[in-house]
C-alpha cells in the first residue's frame, strides 16, 4: 500500500503534482456519471418544453365564442337564452382551462429551474 492510497485525489495532487492511476480512473468514472446526468437533464428539459407547448393559448375558444355570439344575435326567446347560458359555461371553461394551464406551466418552469 502506497502512502498515496489513503489520500484523497486532491491531497495526492497537492503533494505530488499527479494522481495515481486508480485515482484518475475513479475521477473519470465520476465525470462519466456527470455526463449521463447532464444528458438526462437535457432530455428532461426537452420533455418539459414539449409539455409546455401542449397547453392551449389563453384565447383558444375565441373563434367559437365569436361565432356563437353572432348566432345569438339572430336568435330570439328560449333559443337565445339557452345559447347565452352555453356562452357563460364556455367562458367558465375557458377561464378554468387558462388557470390550470398557467399553474401547469408554472410548475414546469419550477421543474426546469431545479434542473439548472
C-alpha positions as CSV (number, residue, x, y, z in Angstrom):
1,X,0.0,0.0,0.0
2,X,1.4,3.3,-1.1
3,X,1.2,6.4,1.1
4,X,-1.0,8.0,-1.6
5,X,-3.7,5.3,-1.4
6,X,-5.2,6.8,1.8
7,X,-5.2,10.3,0.4
8,X,-7.9,12.0,-1.5
9,X,-7.2,12.8,-5.1
10,X,-6.9,16.5,-4.1
11,X,-4.3,15.7,-1.4
12,X,-2.3,13.4,-3.7
13,X,-2.2,16.1,-6.4
14,X,-1.1,18.8,-3.9
15,X,1.7,16.5,-2.6
16,X,2.9,15.0,-5.8
17,X,1.5,17.1,-8.7
18,X,-0.1,14.0,-10.2
19,X,-2.7,11.4,-9.4
20,X,-2.3,7.7,-9.1
21,X,-3.8,5.6,-11.9
22,X,-6.6,4.4,-9.6
23,X,-7.5,7.9,-8.6
24,X,-7.5,9.0,-12.2
25,X,-9.8,6.1,-13.1
26,X,-12.1,6.9,-10.2
27,X,-12.4,10.6,-11.2
28,X,-13.0,9.6,-14.8
29,X,-15.9,7.3,-13.6
30,X,-17.3,10.2,-11.7
31,X,-17.0,12.5,-14.7
32,X,-18.7,9.9,-16.9
33,X,-21.6,9.8,-14.4
34,X,-21.9,13.6,-14.6
35,X,-22.1,13.4,-18.3
36,X,-25.0,10.9,-18.0
37,X,-26.8,13.2,-15.5
38,X,-26.4,16.2,-17.8
39,X,-27.7,14.2,-20.8
40,X,-30.7,13.1,-18.8
41,X,-31.3,16.7,-17.7
42,X,-31.2,17.9,-21.3
43,X,-33.7,15.2,-22.2
44,X,-35.9,16.3,-19.3
45,X,-35.7,19.9,-20.4
46,X,-36.8,19.0,-23.9
47,X,-39.7,17.0,-22.5
48,X,-40.7,19.9,-20.3
49,X,-40.6,22.3,-23.2
50,X,-42.7,19.9,-25.2
51,X,-45.3,19.7,-22.4
52,X,-45.4,23.5,-22.1
53,X,-46.1,23.7,-25.9
54,X,-49.1,21.4,-25.4
55,X,-51.0,23.9,-23.3
56,X,-53.7,25.9,-25.1
57,X,-53.2,29.6,-25.7
58,X,-55.2,31.9,-23.5
59,X,-57.9,32.8,-26.1
60,X,-58.2,29.4,-27.8
61,X,-62.0,29.5,-27.6
62,X,-62.4,33.0,-29.0
63,X,-63.3,31.9,-32.6
64,X,-66.0,29.6,-31.3
65,X,-67.3,32.3,-28.9
66,X,-67.5,34.9,-31.7
67,X,-69.5,32.5,-33.9
68,X,-71.9,31.7,-31.1
69,X,-72.3,35.4,-30.2
70,X,-73.1,36.2,-33.8
71,X,-75.6,33.3,-33.8
72,X,-77.1,34.6,-30.6
73,X,-77.9,38.0,-32.1
74,X,-80.1,36.2,-34.7
75,X,-82.0,34.1,-32.2
76,X,-85.0,35.1,-30.0
77,X,-86.7,33.7,-27.0
78,X,-85.8,30.5,-25.4
79,X,-83.2,29.6,-28.0
80,X,-81.3,32.8,-27.3
81,X,-81.4,32.3,-23.6
82,X,-80.1,28.7,-24.0
83,X,-77.3,29.9,-26.2
84,X,-76.4,32.7,-23.7
85,X,-76.2,30.1,-20.9
86,X,-73.9,28.0,-23.1
87,X,-71.8,31.0,-23.7
88,X,-71.5,31.6,-19.9
89,X,-70.4,27.9,-19.5
90,X,-67.9,28.3,-22.3
91,X,-66.4,31.4,-20.6
92,X,-66.1,29.4,-17.4
93,X,-64.5,26.5,-19.2
94,X,-62.0,28.9,-20.9
95,X,-61.2,30.6,-17.6
96,X,-60.6,27.3,-15.7
97,X,-58.5,26.0,-18.6
98,X,-56.4,29.1,-18.6
99,X,-56.0,29.0,-14.8
100,X,-55.0,25.3,-14.9
101,X,-52.7,25.9,-17.9
102,X,-51.0,28.8,-16.1
103,X,-50.5,26.6,-13.0
104,X,-49.1,23.7,-15.1
105,X,-46.7,26.0,-16.9
106,X,-45.6,27.5,-13.6
107,X,-44.9,24.0,-12.3
108,X,-42.9,23.1,-15.4
109,X,-40.9,26.3,-15.1
110,X,-40.2,25.4,-11.5
111,X,-39.0,21.9,-12.5
112,X,-36.7,23.4,-15.1
113,X,-35.2,25.7,-12.5
114,X,-34.5,22.7,-10.3
115,X,-32.6,21.1,-13.2
116,X,-30.3,24.0,-13.6
